[in-house]
Amino acid sequence: MGVRLQRADFDVGAEVAALAKGRTDIGAVVNFIGICRAGAGDDRITAMTLDHYPEMAQAELERIEAEARSRWPLQGVTIIHRYGRLVPGDNIVLVVTASAHRRAAFESASFLMDYLKTRAPFWKYEERANGSGWVGAKDEDEAAASRWTQTGDSDA
Amino acid sequence: MKLIYFAWLRERIGLTEEVVDLPPDVRTIEDLMQWLSERDEAHAHAFGNRRIVRAAIDRRHVKPAASIAGAGEIAFFPPMTGG
């Protein structure tokens, strides 16, 4: 449950079990796992380092979690984001949502990832076969996050 | 005022954080970026394209027009790429 920033890997099965343990009101659990991918060819990624702003990342993820809980009836939310140096195949992020029905679980997990990508203070540095550098933000991530903003909502 | 930097802003400036004394006419995030960019080449490079630099006051996202009055910690960073 809750929000955790950690260098260590996470156990998806254990996190899902912890969320649902002893509950009989949960009808749906959705989990999303973000994984470091290698890409292909000469430009493939050999390692990725996640820089972050620890205190703000914790606070911002808690704000995002609270926003999801205010929008959907959720029985549980777990957000785990790793930092430090990772290699292709490593887990980066886990979002688990639990609700009575699947729609709320799917939608809130999707919302959490869209907001996490555009608001949580993490930055990726990629080491590539052809040279290294900071990953640029993608316009499509902003567009994905903005679809959750209703007309008239303020989103500071 | 404590300033902290992340990702390529930190690399360009060469500092993780610094404490600065600001003149009274520096009132907003935008003013602060302008003032910092006039300090030396490293800061000028870091704040060269101010449109894409993001800021947080006391660990909350703010817009360039936000007032810095009463701020404890101001962070500057590139657009986020987590997840």
gemmi code that builds the backbone of each chain (N, CA, C; Angstrom):
import gemmi

chains = {
    "A": [
        ("MET", (0.834, -1.200, 0.000), (0.000, 0.000, 0.000), (0.873, 1.255, 0.000)),
        ("GLY", (0.355, 2.309, -0.560), (1.039, 3.582, -0.467), (2.075, 3.784, -1.557)),
        ("VAL", (2.950, 4.747, -1.289), (3.951, 5.183, -2.255), (5.339, 4.871, -1.722)),
        ("ARG", (6.155, 4.223, -2.537), (7.524, 3.934, -2.120), (8.521, 4.249, -3.220)),
        ("LEU", (9.597, 4.906, -2.843), (10.727, 5.139, -3.742), (11.842, 4.247, -3.239)),
        ("GLN", (12.420, 3.449, -4.112), (13.456, 2.542, -3.636), (14.435, 2.192, -4.745)),
        ("ARG", (15.662, 1.877, -4.314), (16.686, 1.435, -5.245), (16.443, -0.035, -5.625)),
        ("ALA", (15.955, -0.811, -4.640), (15.800, -2.256, -4.824), (14.639, -2.602, -5.752)),
        ("ASP", (14.689, -3.805, -6.292), (13.607, -4.333, -7.114), (12.372, -4.596, -6.240)),
        ("PHE", (11.230, -4.854, -6.893), (10.009, -5.179, -6.170), (9.481, -6.521, -6.653)),
        ("ASP", (8.641, -7.135, -5.813), (8.034, -8.430, -6.116), (6.551, -8.184, -6.415)),
        ("VAL", (6.188, -8.273, -7.685), (4.828, -7.924, -8.109), (3.786, -8.785, -7.391)),
        ("GLY", (4.035, -10.089, -7.321), (3.077, -10.999, -6.683), (2.858, -10.654, -5.221)),
        ("ALA", (3.951, -10.345, -4.533), (3.864, -10.010, -3.108), (3.099, -8.703, -2.907)),
        ("GLU", (3.301, -7.743, -3.816), (2.612, -6.446, -3.693), (1.114, -6.601, -3.941)),
        ("VAL", (0.755, -7.397, -4.944), (-0.666, -7.629, -5.236), (-1.309, -8.366, -4.068)),
        ("ALA", (-0.611, -9.385, -3.545), (-1.154, -10.162, -2.427), (-1.348, -9.280, -1.199)),
        ("ALA", (-0.391, -8.376, -0.955), (-0.477, -7.497, 0.217), (-1.690, -6.579, 0.126)),
        ("LEU", (-1.993, -6.153, -1.103), (-3.113, -5.230, -1.301), (-4.459, -5.947, -1.076)),
        ("ALA", (-4.534, -7.197, -1.486), (-5.812, -7.916, -1.456), (-5.997, -8.761, -0.197)),
        ("LYS", (-4.939, -8.894, 0.599), (-4.971, -9.796, 1.751), (-6.105, -9.451, 2.730)),
        ("GLY", (-6.893, -10.474, 3.077), (-7.946, -10.297, 4.080), (-9.141, -9.488, 3.606)),
        ("ARG", (-9.177, -9.135, 2.312), (-10.283, -8.308, 1.818), (-11.266, -9.180, 1.048)),
        ("THR", (-12.548, -8.911, 1.193), (-13.543, -9.618, 0.380), (-14.347, -8.637, -0.461)),
        ("ASP", (-13.949, -7.367, -0.421), (-14.681, -6.339, -1.173), (-13.979, -5.966, -2.480)),
        ("ILE", (-12.842, -6.607, -2.762), (-12.100, -6.292, -3.983), (-12.497, -7.258, -5.086)),
        ("GLY", (-12.949, -6.694, -6.199), (-13.333, -7.538, -7.321), (-12.361, -7.469, -8.477)),
        ("ALA", (-11.459, -6.478, -8.443), (-10.540, -6.294, -9.570), (-9.233, -5.694, -9.091)),
        ("VAL", (-8.130, -6.292, -9.539), (-6.808, -5.723, -9.291), (-6.117, -5.570, -10.639)),
        ("VAL", (-5.618, -4.369, -10.912), (-4.840, -4.123, -12.130), (-3.437, -3.776, -11.717)),
        ("ASN", (-2.441, -4.390, -12.377), (-1.075, -3.924, -12.118), (-0.379, -3.586, -13.415)),
        ("PHE", (0.372, -2.500, -13.361), (1.189, -2.065, -14.492), (2.639, -2.109, -14.052)),
        ("ILE", (3.487, -2.709, -14.881), (4.920, -2.761, -14.590), (5.657, -2.098, -15.744)),
        ("GLY", (6.396, -1.057, -15.448), (7.245, -0.419, -16.450), (8.619, -1.066, -16.394)),
        ("ILE", (9.137, -1.466, -17.559), (10.394, -2.227, -17.621), (11.394, -1.506, -18.511)),
        ("CYS", (12.644, -1.499, -18.106), (13.719, -0.898, -18.913), (13.935, -1.748, -20.162)),
        ("ARG", (13.743, -1.125, -21.343), (13.914, -1.896, -22.574), (15.229, -1.514, -23.257)),
        ("ALA", (15.703, -2.444, -24.081), (17.023, -2.249, -24.687), (16.968, -1.513, -26.014)),
        ("GLY", (15.861, -1.631, -26.740), (15.856, -1.126, -28.100), (16.647, -2.078, -28.987)),
        ("ALA", (17.088, -1.598, -30.135), (17.729, -2.515, -31.078), (18.919, -1.863, -31.780)),
        ("GLY", (19.756, -2.681, -32.348), (20.837, -2.221, -33.218), (21.918, -1.458, -32.482)),
        ("ASP", (22.597, -0.559, -33.224), (23.731, 0.182, -32.674), (23.299, 1.211, -31.630)),
        ("ASP", (22.004, 1.574, -31.656), (21.528, 2.609, -30.735), (20.878, 2.013, -29.488)),
        ("ARG", (21.091, 0.735, -29.258), (20.428, 0.063, -28.135), (20.943, 0.620, -26.803)),
        ("ILE", (20.077, 0.522, -25.799), (20.398, 1.018, -24.464), (21.147, -0.069, -23.695)),
        ("THR", (22.269, 0.318, -23.092), (23.026, -0.654, -22.297), (22.752, -0.488, -20.802)),
        ("ALA", (22.366, 0.716, -20.383), (21.994, 0.954, -18.986), (21.205, 2.254, -18.905)),
        ("MET", (20.466, 2.405, -17.813), (19.663, 3.609, -17.600), (19.769, 4.007, -16.133)),
        ("THR", (20.062, 5.297, -15.901), (20.121, 5.768, -14.517), (18.962, 6.723, -14.275)),
        ("LEU", (18.209, 6.445, -13.213), (17.083, 7.296, -12.851), (17.492, 8.264, -11.760)),
        ("ASP", (17.526, 9.543, -12.135), (17.777, 10.626, -11.177), (16.413, 11.044, -10.628)),
        ("HIS", (16.364, 11.494, -9.396), (15.081, 11.953, -8.868), (15.286, 12.978, -7.753)),
        ("TYR", (14.192, 13.646, -7.419), (14.150, 14.674, -6.367), (13.376, 13.993, -5.238)),
        ("PRO", (14.076, 13.365, -4.285), (13.438, 12.413, -3.374), (12.219, 12.958, -2.634)),
        ("GLU", (12.379, 14.106, -1.962), (11.282, 14.613, -1.128), (10.083, 15.014, -1.979)),
        ("MET", (10.365, 15.647, -3.125), (9.254, 16.061, -3.968), (8.611, 14.851, -4.652)),
        ("ALA", (9.403, 13.857, -5.030), (8.851, 12.666, -5.693), (7.865, 11.972, -4.765)),
        ("GLN", (8.233, 11.826, -3.502), (7.342, 11.198, -2.533), (6.044, 12.011, -2.406)),
        ("ALA", (6.197, 13.326, -2.229), (5.024, 14.192, -2.048), (4.150, 14.209, -3.301)),
        ("GLU", (4.779, 14.287, -4.463), (4.017, 14.380, -5.719), (3.276, 13.075, -5.997)),
        ("LEU", (3.933, 11.936, -5.754), (3.257, 10.648, -5.964), (2.092, 10.487, -4.985)),
        ("GLU", (2.250, 10.984, -3.762), (1.141, 10.919, -2.804), (-0.017, 11.810, -3.251)),
        ("ARG", (0.308, 12.968, -3.854), (-0.757, 13.845, -4.375), (-1.479, 13.165, -5.539)),
        ("ILE", (-0.710, 12.490, -6.413), (-1.301, 11.799, -7.562), (-2.198, 10.653, -7.075)),
        ("GLU", (-1.718, 9.939, -6.053), (-2.508, 8.836, -5.485), (-3.827, 9.369, -4.896)),
        ("ALA", (-3.733, 10.483, -4.166), (-4.936, 11.067, -3.561), (-5.919, 11.510, -4.641)),
        ("GLU", (-5.383, 12.055, -5.742), (-6.236, 12.481, -6.863), (-6.971, 11.274, -7.462)),
        ("ALA", (-6.258, 10.151, -7.625), (-6.897, 8.939, -8.170), (-7.991, 8.438, -7.228)),
        ("ARG", (-7.701, 8.453, -5.923), (-8.699, 7.985, -4.944), (-9.933, 8.885, -4.923)),
        ("SER", (-9.746, 10.176, -5.253), (-10.901, 11.077, -5.264), (-11.744, 10.886, -6.522)),
        ("ARG", (-11.139, 10.329, -7.578), (-11.863, 10.170, -8.843), (-12.532, 8.806, -8.990)),
        ("TRP", (-11.946, 7.769, -8.378), (-12.485, 6.409, -8.516), (-12.640, 5.775, -7.135)),
        ("PRO", (-13.619, 4.874, -6.977), (-13.753, 4.158, -5.695), (-12.706, 3.038, -5.613)),
        ("LEU", (-11.613, 3.315, -4.932), (-10.505, 2.354, -4.883), (-10.347, 1.772, -3.489)),
        ("GLN", (-10.116, 0.462, -3.430), (-9.868, -0.192, -2.152), (-8.383, -0.175, -1.796)),
        ("GLY", (-7.554, 0.027, -2.791), (-6.122, 0.053, -2.504), (-5.332, 0.565, -3.692)),
        ("VAL", (-4.210, 1.221, -3.403), (-3.286, 1.695, -4.434), (-1.861, 1.467, -3.930)),
        ("THR", (-1.019, 0.910, -4.780), (0.412, 0.831, -4.476), (1.176, 1.430, -5.651)),
        ("ILE", (2.096, 2.335, -5.349), (2.973, 2.897, -6.374), (4.407, 2.707, -5.890)),
        ("ILE", (5.218, 2.016, -6.671), (6.640, 1.856, -6.343), (7.456, 2.347, -7.532)),
        ("HIS", (8.352, 3.298, -7.303), (9.226, 3.782, -8.372), (10.664, 3.587, -7.943)),
        ("ARG", (11.439, 2.917, -8.807), (12.852, 2.691, -8.486), (13.708, 3.872, -8.949)),
        ("TYR", (14.884, 4.011, -8.357), (15.863, 4.998, -8.816), (17.225, 4.328, -8.835)),
        ("GLY", (18.198, 5.034, -9.385), (19.539, 4.471, -9.487), (19.781, 3.856, -10.864)),
        ("ARG", (20.814, 3.041, -10.971), (21.215, 2.509, -12.278), (20.549, 1.164, -12.544)),
        ("LEU", (19.873, 1.075, -13.691), (19.167, -0.135, -14.089), (19.695, -0.591, -15.444)),
        ("VAL", (19.471, -1.851, -15.745), (19.861, -2.373, -17.064), (18.624, -2.949, -17.745)),
        ("PRO", (18.675, -3.103, -19.091), (17.513, -3.623, -19.807), (16.992, -4.915, -19.174)),
        ("GLY", (15.685, -4.986, -19.029), (15.047, -6.127, -18.379), (14.671, -5.840, -16.939)),
        ("ASP", (15.302, -4.808, -16.349), (14.979, -4.461, -14.955), (13.619, -3.771, -14.871)),
        ("ASN", (12.924, -3.990, -13.758), (11.698, -3.247, -13.480), (12.029, -1.799, -13.125)),
        ("ILE", (11.165, -0.864, -13.552), (11.336, 0.555, -13.199), (10.236, 0.999, -12.235)),
        ("VAL", (8.994, 0.709, -12.607), (7.864, 1.244, -11.847), (6.748, 0.203, -11.751)),
        ("LEU", (6.044, 0.236, -10.618), (4.881, -0.639, -10.424), (3.711, 0.208, -9.934)),
        ("VAL", (2.576, 0.049, -10.595), (1.329, 0.653, -10.116), (0.315, -0.476, -9.955)),
        ("VAL", (-0.261, -0.605, -8.770), (-1.317, -1.599, -8.522), (-2.550, -0.856, -8.016)),
        ("THR", (-3.693, -1.134, -8.624), (-4.944, -0.527, -8.167), (-5.959, -1.637, -7.903)),
        ("ALA", (-6.739, -1.471, -6.851), (-7.755, -2.459, -6.501), (-9.086, -1.754, -6.303)),
        ("SER", (-10.137, -2.349, -6.888), (-11.468, -1.768, -6.767), (-12.507, -2.890, -6.784)),
        ("ALA", (-13.750, -2.536, -6.549), (-14.811, -3.536, -6.609), (-15.017, -4.017, -8.042)),
        ("HIS", (-14.802, -3.106, -9.009), (-15.067, -3.432, -10.411), (-13.884, -3.058, -11.298)),
        ("ARG", (-13.799, -3.748, -12.438), (-12.594, -3.617, -13.252), (-12.395, -2.238, -13.869)),
        ("ARG", (-13.486, -1.567, -14.231), (-13.316, -0.296, -14.939), (-12.549, 0.719, -14.097)),
        ("ALA", (-12.923, 0.816, -12.824), (-12.236, 1.771, -11.944), (-10.769, 1.382, -11.774)),
        ("ALA", (-10.505, 0.079, -11.691), (-9.118, -0.372, -11.514), (-8.283, -0.070, -12.763)),
        ("PHE", (-8.824, -0.380, -13.956), (-8.098, -0.093, -15.205), (-7.886, 1.406, -15.393)),
        ("GLU", (-8.970, 2.164, -15.258), (-8.888, 3.604, -15.543), (-7.954, 4.315, -14.568)),
        ("SER", (-8.037, 3.962, -13.295), (-7.187, 4.650, -12.318), (-5.716, 4.287, -12.519)),
        ("ALA", (-5.433, 3.039, -12.920), (-4.039, 2.658, -13.183), (-3.496, 3.454, -14.369)),
        ("SER", (-4.313, 3.613, -15.392), (-3.916, 4.370, -16.572), (-3.691, 5.854, -16.232)),
        ("PHE", (-4.616, 6.395, -15.458), (-4.497, 7.782, -14.986), (-3.206, 7.969, -14.183)),
        ("LEU", (-2.956, 7.052, -13.258), (-1.764, 7.169, -12.409), (-0.493, 7.175, -13.253)),
        ("MET", (-0.415, 6.311, -14.249), (0.792, 6.284, -15.085), (0.926, 7.555, -15.928)),
        ("ASP", (-0.195, 8.041, -16.488), (-0.121, 9.268, -17.296), (0.338, 10.447, -16.437)),
        ("TYR", (-0.181, 10.553, -15.221), (0.205, 11.666, -14.352), (1.612, 11.494, -13.813)),
        ("LEU", (1.954, 10.243, -13.476), (3.288, 9.973, -12.973), (4.354, 10.394, -14.004)),
        ("LYS", (4.099, 10.074, -15.272), (5.089, 10.363, -16.309), (5.316, 11.862, -16.512)),
        ("THR", (4.308, 12.675, -16.251), (4.440, 14.104, -16.543), (4.634, 14.966, -15.292)),
        ("ARG", (4.405, 14.414, -14.092), (4.469, 15.240, -12.884), (5.467, 14.754, -11.828)),
        ("ALA", (5.782, 13.467, -11.826), (6.711, 12.963, -10.813), (8.144, 13.316, -11.213)),
        ("PRO", (8.911, 13.928, -10.283), (10.246, 14.415, -10.637), (11.306, 13.312, -10.714)),
        ("PHE", (11.296, 12.631, -11.879), (12.302, 11.626, -12.214), (12.856, 11.965, -13.594)),
        ("TRP", (14.149, 11.671, -13.786), (14.783, 11.919, -15.083), (15.663, 10.735, -15.438)),
        ("LYS", (15.547, 10.321, -16.710), (16.296, 9.145, -17.174), (17.541, 9.553, -17.953)),
        ("TYR", (18.652, 8.941, -17.585), (19.905, 9.104, -18.331), (20.222, 7.755, -18.967)),
        ("GLU", (20.275, 7.739, -20.293), (20.509, 6.475, -20.990), (21.954, 6.351, -21.440)),
        ("GLU", (22.517, 5.176, -21.193), (23.826, 4.836, -21.764), (23.545, 3.980, -22.988)),
        ("ARG", (24.001, 4.469, -24.153), (23.738, 3.770, -25.404), (25.049, 3.372, -26.068)),
        ("ALA", (24.945, 2.383, -26.917), (26.133, 1.920, -27.650), (26.753, 3.079, -28.436)),
        ("ASN", (25.916, 4.013, -28.908), (26.389, 5.130, -29.738), (26.586, 6.434, -28.989)),
        ("GLY", (26.524, 6.408, -27.648), (26.649, 7.636, -26.875), (25.545, 7.727, -25.858)),
        ("SER", (25.753, 8.577, -24.845), (24.833, 8.627, -23.721), (24.192, 9.998, -23.597)),
        ("GLY", (23.084, 10.063, -22.895), (22.462, 11.365, -22.681), (21.146, 11.262, -21.948)),
        ("TRP", (20.638, 12.443, -21.573), (19.356, 12.523, -20.876), (18.227, 12.316, -21.860)),
        ("VAL", (17.217, 11.589, -21.426), (16.050, 11.331, -22.260), (15.177, 12.583, -22.290)),
        ("GLY", (14.724, 12.968, -23.468), (13.841, 14.116, -23.588), (12.405, 13.727, -23.297)),
        ("ALA", (11.631, 14.675, -22.759), (10.215, 14.398, -22.491), (9.469, 14.279, -23.815)),
        ("LYS", (8.445, 13.457, -23.810), (7.676, 13.227, -25.035), (6.360, 14.010, -25.002)),
        ("ASP", (6.056, 14.651, -26.129), (4.802, 15.398, -26.228), (3.601, 14.488, -26.010)),
        ("GLU", (3.713, 13.221, -26.471), (2.556, 12.325, -26.333), (2.245, 12.003, -24.873)),
        ("ASP", (3.264, 12.084, -23.996), (3.000, 11.879, -22.569), (2.165, 13.028, -22.010)),
        ("GLU", (2.494, 14.262, -22.431), (1.700, 15.423, -22.005), (0.270, 15.302, -22.513)),
        ("ALA", (0.148, 14.876, -23.770), (-1.190, 14.731, -24.367), (-1.989, 13.663, -23.625)),
        ("ALA", (-1.305, 12.572, -23.256), (-1.983, 11.484, -22.540), (-2.464, 11.964, -21.177)),
        ("ALA", (-1.648, 12.766, -20.499), (-2.035, 13.269, -19.181), (-3.177, 14.280, -19.298)),
        ("SER", (-3.149, 15.087, -20.363), (-4.144, 16.162, -20.481), (-5.538, 15.612, -20.774)),
        ("ARG", (-5.629, 14.364, -21.261), (-6.959, 13.826, -21.569), (-7.782, 13.593, -20.307)),
        ("TRP", (-7.116, 13.563, -19.127), (-7.833, 13.358, -17.876), (-8.354, 14.678, -17.293)),
        ("THR", (-7.959, 15.778, -17.910), (-8.389, 17.085, -17.423), (-9.692, 17.467, -18.087)),
        ("GLN", (-10.746, 17.556, -17.274), (-12.047, 17.955, -17.811), (-12.016, 19.437, -18.136)),
        ("THR", (-12.852, 19.852, -19.090), (-12.972, 21.264, -19.408), (-13.379, 22.034, -18.155)),
        ("GLY", (-12.644, 23.097, -17.871), (-12.975, 23.896, -16.698), (-12.158, 23.522, -15.476)),
        ("ASP", (-11.548, 22.333, -15.490), (-10.670, 21.964, -14.375), (-9.411, 22.818, -14.415)),
        ("SER", (-8.941, 23.176, -13.237), (-7.626, 23.831, -13.226), (-6.589, 22.763, -12.909)),
        ("ASP", (-5.464, 22.842, -13.568), (-4.398, 21.851, -13.376), (-3.082, 22.608, -13.281)),
        ("ALA", (-2.787, 23.099, -12.077), (-1.617, 23.974, -11.890), (-0.318, 23.251, -12.214)),
    ],
    "B": [
        ("MET", (18.237, 32.204, -0.183), (17.358, 31.311, -0.955), (18.152, 30.086, -1.406)),
        ("LYS", (17.610, 28.909, -1.125), (18.281, 27.682, -1.539), (17.751, 27.237, -2.899)),
        ("LEU", (18.688, 27.010, -3.822), (18.320, 26.542, -5.153), (18.885, 25.149, -5.351)),
        ("ILE", (18.110, 24.255, -5.952), (18.632, 22.924, -6.253), (18.349, 22.574, -7.711)),
        ("TYR", (19.251, 21.792, -8.282), (19.187, 21.496, -9.719), (19.219, 19.998, -9.974)),
        ("PHE", (18.544, 19.585, -11.044), (18.504, 18.165, -11.389), (18.824, 17.943, -12.870)),
        ("ALA", (19.253, 16.699, -13.134), (19.507, 16.209, -14.499), (20.469, 17.142, -15.244)),
        ("TRP", (20.147, 17.529, -16.497), (21.155, 18.280, -17.254), (21.333, 19.708, -16.763)),
        ("LEU", (20.388, 20.242, -16.015), (20.615, 21.580, -15.431), (21.760, 21.512, -14.421)),
        ("ARG", (21.764, 20.454, -13.614), (22.825, 20.268, -12.619), (24.179, 20.101, -13.309)),
        ("GLU", (24.185, 19.340, -14.404), (25.447, 19.121, -15.122), (25.965, 20.413, -15.746)),
        ("ARG", (25.065, 21.186, -16.331), (25.495, 22.422, -17.003), (25.983, 23.466, -15.994)),
        ("ILE", (25.302, 23.557, -14.869), (25.681, 24.542, -13.858), (26.885, 24.049, -13.058)),
        ("GLY", (26.985, 22.723, -12.920), (28.111, 22.163, -12.177), (27.882, 22.151, -10.677)),
        ("LEU", (26.651, 22.326, -10.260), (26.304, 22.342, -8.834), (25.034, 21.538, -8.598)),
        ("THR", (24.982, 20.851, -7.448), (23.753, 20.189, -7.036), (22.807, 21.201, -6.408)),
        ("GLU", (23.386, 22.113, -5.622), (22.582, 23.162, -4.990), (23.456, 24.357, -4.666)),
        ("GLU", (22.837, 25.486, -4.419), (23.562, 26.685, -4.015), (22.608, 27.599, -3.248)),
        ("VAL", (23.196, 28.459, -2.436), (22.403, 29.442, -1.698), (22.743, 30.815, -2.262)),
        ("VAL", (21.712, 31.569, -2.616), (21.937, 32.877, -3.246), (21.200, 33.981, -2.472)),
        ("ASP", (21.788, 35.179, -2.518), (21.117, 36.370, -1.987), (20.547, 37.121, -3.176)),
        ("LEU", (19.252, 37.299, -3.172), (18.610, 37.887, -4.343), (18.324, 39.364, -4.146)),
        ("PRO", (18.514, 40.146, -5.215), (18.097, 41.551, -5.144), (16.565, 41.623, -5.067)),
        ("PRO", (16.039, 42.695, -4.501), (14.586, 42.777, -4.269), (13.746, 42.772, -5.541)),
        ("ASP", (14.350, 43.129, -6.682), (13.542, 43.169, -7.912), (13.361, 41.782, -8.547)),
        ("VAL", (13.956, 40.746, -7.938), (13.725, 39.372, -8.424), (12.531, 38.806, -7.653)),
        ("ARG", (11.377, 38.792, -8.317), (10.133, 38.479, -7.599), (9.467, 37.182, -8.039)),
        ("THR", (9.759, 36.728, -9.254), (9.076, 35.544, -9.788), (10.109, 34.508, -10.257)),
        ("ILE", (9.628, 33.317, -10.556), (10.489, 32.273, -11.124), (11.146, 32.782, -12.408)),
        ("GLU", (10.361, 33.457, -13.237), (10.888, 34.006, -14.495), (12.025, 34.999, -14.222)),
        ("ASP", (11.805, 35.900, -13.240), (12.854, 36.868, -12.854), (14.105, 36.125, -12.392)),
        ("LEU", (13.883, 35.076, -11.602), (15.014, 34.338, -11.035), (15.824, 33.645, -12.131)),
        ("MET", (15.141, 33.076, -13.104), (15.862, 32.439, -14.215), (16.663, 33.469, -15.007)),
        ("GLN", (16.086, 34.646, -15.205), (16.793, 35.720, -15.905), (18.030, 36.157, -15.113)),
        ("TRP", (17.845, 36.342, -13.817), (18.941, 36.779, -12.941), (20.068, 35.723, -12.922)),
        ("LEU", (19.681, 34.447, -12.817), (20.677, 33.372, -12.797), (21.435, 33.293, -14.124)),
        ("SER", (20.707, 33.482, -15.221), (21.352, 33.340, -16.532), (22.357, 34.456, -16.792)),
        ("GLU", (22.266, 35.546, -16.017), (23.211, 36.668, -16.175), (24.442, 36.516, -15.281)),
        ("ARG", (24.459, 35.456, -14.461), (25.558, 35.324, -13.501), (26.869, 34.872, -14.139)),
        ("ASP", (26.813, 33.815, -14.939), (28.022, 33.301, -15.591), (27.616, 32.412, -16.767)),
        ("GLU", (28.613, 31.936, -17.487), (28.337, 31.155, -18.699), (27.606, 29.855, -18.392)),
        ("ALA", (27.968, 29.228, -17.257), (27.345, 27.943, -16.913), (25.844, 28.109, -16.687)),
        ("HIS", (25.493, 29.124, -15.902), (24.068, 29.380, -15.669), (23.369, 29.813, -16.966)),
        ("ALA", (24.065, 30.622, -17.756), (23.479, 31.078, -19.027), (23.181, 29.882, -19.925)),
        ("HIS", (24.100, 28.916, -19.936), (23.901, 27.710, -20.742), (22.708, 26.908, -20.215)),
        ("ALA", (22.668, 26.738, -18.890), (21.592, 25.942, -18.280), (20.217, 26.568, -18.534)),
        ("PHE", (20.158, 27.894, -18.468), (18.868, 28.581, -18.621), (18.722, 29.194, -20.017)),
        ("GLY", (19.500, 28.672, -20.963), (19.482, 29.210, -22.321), (18.115, 29.079, -22.988)),
        ("ASN", (17.483, 27.941, -22.797), (16.134, 27.743, -23.330), (15.171, 27.643, -22.156)),
        ("ARG", (14.787, 28.815, -21.650), (14.004, 28.857, -20.410), (12.615, 28.269, -20.563)),
        ("ARG", (12.140, 28.238, -21.807), (10.795, 27.736, -22.080), (10.638, 26.280, -21.602)),
        ("ILE", (11.723, 25.513, -21.662), (11.583, 24.095, -21.296), (12.023, 23.793, -19.864)),
        ("VAL", (12.545, 24.804, -19.149), (12.959, 24.552, -17.764), (11.734, 24.598, -16.846)),
        ("ARG", (11.607, 23.576, -15.995), (10.494, 23.503, -15.045), (10.990, 23.905, -13.657)),
        ("ALA", (10.060, 24.366, -12.819), (10.438, 24.802, -11.479), (9.453, 24.282, -10.443)),
        ("ALA", (9.979, 24.121, -9.225), (9.126, 23.766, -8.086), (9.519, 24.651, -6.913)),
        ("ILE", (8.525, 25.168, -6.210), (8.767, 25.915, -4.977), (8.310, 25.052, -3.816)),
        ("ASP", (9.228, 24.812, -2.898), (8.933, 23.956, -1.747), (8.210, 22.679, -2.177)),
        ("ARG", (8.773, 22.058, -3.222), (8.368, 20.717, -3.687), (6.999, 20.651, -4.335)),
        ("ARG", (6.561, 21.805, -4.882), (5.336, 21.811, -5.684), (5.611, 22.479, -7.020)),
        ("HIS", (5.061, 21.895, -8.089), (5.230, 22.480, -9.413), (4.650, 23.891, -9.450)),
        ("VAL", (5.371, 24.806, -10.103), (4.849, 26.162, -10.285), (5.128, 26.639, -11.713)),
        ("LYS", (4.376, 27.642, -12.125), (4.556, 28.265, -13.441), (5.623, 29.358, -13.341)),
        ("PRO", (6.165, 29.786, -14.500), (7.204, 30.827, -14.485), (6.746, 32.134, -13.822)),
        ("ALA", (5.471, 32.437, -13.880), (4.982, 33.696, -13.309), (4.800, 33.633, -11.790)),
        ("ALA", (5.013, 32.449, -11.193), (4.788, 32.293, -9.752), (5.708, 33.174, -8.927)),
        ("SER", (5.168, 33.742, -7.858), (5.966, 34.560, -6.942), (6.892, 33.662, -6.126)),
        ("ILE", (8.112, 34.160, -5.869), (9.043, 33.387, -5.043), (9.065, 33.901, -3.602)),
        ("ALA", (8.181, 34.843, -3.293), (8.149, 35.401, -1.933), (7.897, 34.287, -0.914)),
        ("GLY", (8.722, 34.221, 0.104), (8.531, 33.251, 1.169), (8.993, 31.840, 0.841)),
        ("ALA", (9.580, 31.647, -0.332), (10.014, 30.300, -0.729), (11.200, 29.843, 0.113)),
        ("GLY", (11.209, 28.571, 0.488), (12.340, 28.007, 1.205), (13.330, 27.356, 0.265)),
        ("GLU", (12.800, 26.544, -0.661), (13.644, 25.753, -1.564), (13.056, 25.822, -2.964)),
        ("ILE", (13.859, 26.302, -3.898), (13.403, 26.357, -5.289), (14.224, 25.385, -6.118)),
        ("ALA", (13.541, 24.500, -6.828), (14.220, 23.502, -7.664), (13.988, 23.821, -9.136)),
        ("PHE", (15.038, 23.628, -9.932), (14.923, 23.750, -11.391), (15.301, 22.417, -12.012)),
        ("PHE", (14.535, 22.026, -13.045), (14.795, 20.737, -13.686), (14.192, 20.697, -15.083)),
        ("PRO", (14.640, 19.734, -15.908), (14.036, 19.582, -17.233), (12.673, 18.906, -17.105)),
        ("PRO", (11.899, 18.874, -18.209), (10.649, 18.117, -18.187), (10.902, 16.685, -17.702)),
        ("MET", (9.975, 16.167, -16.940), (10.178, 14.874, -16.280), (10.045, 13.700, -17.251)),
        ("THR", (10.822, 12.654, -16.993), (10.828, 11.491, -17.881), (10.823, 10.181, -17.093)),
        ("GLY", (10.085, 10.170, -15.985), (10.023, 8.937, -15.196), (9.028, 7.942, -15.762)),
        ("GLY", (8.732, 6.923, -14.975), (7.741, 5.941, -15.360), (8.298, 4.870, -16.275)),
    ],
}
model = gemmi.Model(1)
for chain_id, residues in chains.items():
    chain = gemmi.Chain(chain_id)
    for i, (resn, *xyz) in enumerate(residues, 1):
        res = gemmi.Residue()
        res.name, res.seqid = resn, gemmi.SeqId(i, " ")
        for name, pos in zip(("N", "CA", "C"), xyz):
            atom = gemmi.Atom()
            atom.name, atom.element = name, gemmi.Element(name[0])
            atom.pos, atom.b_iso = gemmi.Position(*pos), 0.0
            res.add_atom(atom)
        chain.add_residue(res)
    model.add_chain(chain)
structure = gemmi.Structure()
structure.add_model(model)
structure.setup_entities()
